[in-house]
Amino acid sequence: MDPEDIEFNFGFFAYRGQVYHLQDFMRVTDVSDPDLNGWDGYASDTVWSGTLVKLTEDCESVIVGKYF
């Protein structure tokens, strides 16, 4: 995917050389889990690791992190 395509298509973003879409993530519904508290979604990479996302208040940007 061309970087310009990513910028102008809502939901797509690039992280560590890989293109993601927000639909790739499961919504965090268990806010009692301290590891996921504050994140909006997650996608498992392995049994023990994955990628986390949080939308900014204006939904213009995505904050991305890894968990292990």
Secondary structure, 3 states (H helix, E strand, C coil): CCHHHHHHCCCEEEECCEEEEHHHCEECCCCCCCCCCCCCEEEECCCCCEEEEEECCCCCCEEEEEEC
